[in-house]
Amino acid sequence: MTTAPSASKSQQAYDWIRQRIASRQYGPGYRLVLGSMAQSLDMSVVPVREAIRRLEAEGLVEFERNVGARVALVDREEYVNSMQTLGVVEGIATALSAPLLGGADLDRAEAVNARLTALLDDFDPIAFTRLNQDFHAVLFEPCPNPHILDLVHRGWTRMQGLRDSTFAFVPGRAHESVQEHVEILDLIRSGADPLEIEMAARQHRWRTMNAYLADH
């Protein structure tokens, strides 16, 4: 009887803090003070601490000695490693999913990409990134290999703090991205070789990484 409210408050705190990290309201290095956050949420520090531990496990929060919890700093090498890995595993997942994707699935992905295109004129990088993940999820979620799919999910989680800001740093990349989505969908619809689909999905991810690194 006593654990359900605590779990609910922990989830509430998690969502609240994560949203602020995603929107860059809490930027890299921002100190997360449990007491003040608990006060803002009108709850004790216990569920806030639980939320912080969960965010730490996801790589969005880190602990520094004599400082406490803070939003994880952007590390160039970690960004490259994470994006390279995500490109590889998501590429394989997309290729393995391709034979399982029906016309309705591809139409749904196409509809999401149309919404992404509509965002280009009045660009909102956070909204774009969320829809971008929705697009790719349609293509990789049917992956029949649960181990590969788990690695994709872990990669997206690890990148979340950066992904919500990548297109803000390189907004021009968004225009290229939606066109590459069209090309990936065309490959899947035409029954292209799985290796061709895999490489297209991998290079799509790596081009975003390269665009970011070229400007930063």
C-alpha positions in Angstrom: 0.0 0.0 0.0 2.9 2.4 0.6 5.0 1.6 -2.5 2.6 2.7 -5.2 2.5 6.4 -4.3 6.3 6.5 -4.0 6.7 4.8 -7.4 4.2 7.3 -8.9 6.1 10.3 -7.5 9.4 8.8 -8.6 8.1 8.6 -12.2 6.7 12.1 -11.9 10.1 13.4 -10.8 11.8 11.4 -13.5 9.6 12.9 -16.2 9.9 16.4 -14.8 13.7 16.4 -14.6 14.2 14.5 -17.9 12.0 17.0 -19.8 14.1 19.9 -18.5 17.3 18.1 -19.5 15.8 17.5 -23.0 14.7 21.1 -23.5 18.1 22.3 -22.3 16.6 24.2 -19.4 19.0 22.1 -17.4 22.1 22.2 -19.7 25.3 20.1 -19.5 26.9 20.6 -16.1 23.8 22.0 -14.4 23.8 21.1 -10.8 20.7 19.1 -9.7 19.9 20.1 -6.1 17.5 17.5 -4.7 16.0 19.7 -2.0 15.0 22.5 -4.4 13.7 20.1 -7.0 11.7 18.3 -4.3 10.3 21.6 -3.2 9.3 22.5 -6.8 7.6 19.2 -7.2 6.0 19.4 -3.7 7.3 16.0 -2.6 10.1 14.6 -0.4 13.6 14.1 -1.7 13.2 10.3 -1.7 11.4 10.0 -5.1 13.6 12.7 -6.5 16.7 10.7 -5.5 15.2 7.6 -7.2 14.6 9.6 -10.4 18.2 10.9 -10.3 19.6 7.4 -9.9 17.5 6.3 -12.9 18.8 9.2 -15.0 22.3 8.4 -13.9 21.9 4.8 -15.2 20.8 6.2 -18.5 23.9 8.4 -18.7 22.0 11.7 -18.6 23.2 12.5 -15.0 26.5 12.1 -13.4 27.9 12.5 -9.9 30.9 14.6 -9.1 32.7 14.3 -5.8 32.0 17.1 -3.4 29.5 18.5 -5.9 26.7 16.0 -6.2 24.4 15.3 -9.1 24.7 17.3 -12.3 23.5 17.0 -15.9 26.2 15.0 -17.8 28.6 17.1 -19.7 28.8 16.9 -23.5 31.9 14.8 -24.3 33.0 14.9 -27.9 34.6 11.5 -27.8 31.6 10.0 -26.1 29.3 11.6 -28.6 31.3 10.1 -31.5 31.5 6.7 -29.9 27.8 6.6 -29.2 26.7 7.9 -32.6 29.0 5.4 -34.4 27.6 2.6 -32.4 24.0 3.6 -32.8 24.6 3.9 -36.6 25.8 0.3 -36.7 23.2 -1.3 -34.6 20.3 0.8 -35.9 21.4 0.0 -39.5 21.4 -3.7 -38.8 18.0 -3.5 -37.0 16.5 -1.6 -39.9 17.8 -4.1 -42.4 16.4 -7.0 -40.4 13.1 -5.3 -40.0 12.7 -4.5 -43.7 11.1 -7.8 -44.7 8.6 -7.5 -41.9 7.4 -4.0 -42.7 4.1 -3.9 -44.6 2.7 -1.2 -46.7 0.8 0.3 -43.7 4.0 0.6 -41.7 5.8 2.4 -44.5 2.8 4.7 -45.1 3.0 5.5 -41.4 6.7 6.3 -41.6 6.1 8.4 -44.7 3.4 10.3 -42.8 5.8 11.0 -40.0 8.4 12.2 -42.4 5.8 14.6 -44.0 5.3 16.1 -40.5 9.0 16.5 -40.2 9.1 18.2 -43.5 6.4 20.6 -42.4 8.5 21.6 -39.4 11.4 22.8 -41.6 9.9 26.2 -42.3 9.3 27.1 -38.7 12.0 24.9 -37.2 11.7 23.5 -33.7 14.7 21.2 -33.1 13.2 19.5 -30.1 9.9 18.7 -31.8 11.9 17.6 -34.9 14.1 15.2 -32.9 11.1 13.6 -31.2 9.3 13.0 -34.6 12.6 11.8 -36.0 12.8 9.1 -33.4 9.2 8.2 -34.2 10.1 7.8 -37.8 13.1 5.5 -37.1 11.2 3.5 -34.5 8.7 2.4 -37.2 11.6 1.0 -39.2 13.6 -0.7 -36.5 11.1 -1.8 -33.9 10.0 -5.0 -35.8 13.6 -6.2 -35.6 13.4 -10.0 -34.8 16.7 -10.0 -32.9 15.9 -8.9 -29.4 19.6 -8.4 -28.5 20.2 -6.0 -31.4 16.9 -4.2 -30.6 18.0 -3.8 -27.0 21.3 -2.2 -28.2 19.3 0.3 -30.4 17.1 1.3 -27.4 20.2 1.7 -25.2 21.9 3.8 -27.9 18.9 6.1 -28.2 18.7 6.5 -24.4 22.4 7.2 -24.2 22.1 9.9 -26.9 18.9 11.4 -25.6 20.6 14.4 -23.8 22.5 15.2 -27.0 19.9 14.2 -29.6 17.5 16.8 -28.3 20.0 19.5 -29.2 21.9 18.1 -32.2 19.6 19.7 -34.8 19.6 22.9 -32.9 23.4 23.0 -33.5 23.1 22.0 -37.2 19.6 23.0 -38.3 20.6 22.7 -42.0 21.1 19.0 -41.5 17.4 18.6 -40.9 16.6 19.3 -44.6 19.1 16.6 -45.7 17.7 14.2 -43.1 14.1 14.2 -44.4 15.3 13.6 -47.9 17.5 10.6 -46.7 14.4 9.3 -45.0 12.6 9.2 -48.4 15.6 7.3 -49.9 15.6 4.7 -47.1 11.8 4.2 -47.5 12.3 3.8 -51.3 14.9 1.1 -50.7 12.6 -0.8 -48.3 9.6 -0.5 -50.6 11.6 -1.8 -53.6 12.9 -4.8 -51.7 16.5 -3.7 -51.9 19.3 -5.9 -50.7 19.4 -5.9 -46.9 23.1 -4.8 -46.9 22.1 -1.7 -49.0 19.4 -0.8 -46.5 21.7 -1.3 -43.6 24.4 0.9 -45.1 21.9 3.6 -46.0 20.5 3.7 -42.4 24.0 3.6 -41.0 25.3 6.5 -43.2 22.2 8.5 -42.4 23.1 8.4 -38.7 26.8 9.1 -39.3 26.1 12.1 -41.6 24.3 13.7 -38.7 27.3 13.0 -36.5 29.7 14.4 -39.1 27.6 17.5 -39.6 27.8 18.2 -35.9 31.5 17.5 -35.7 32.2 19.8 -38.7 30.6 22.7 -36.9 31.9 21.9 -33.4 
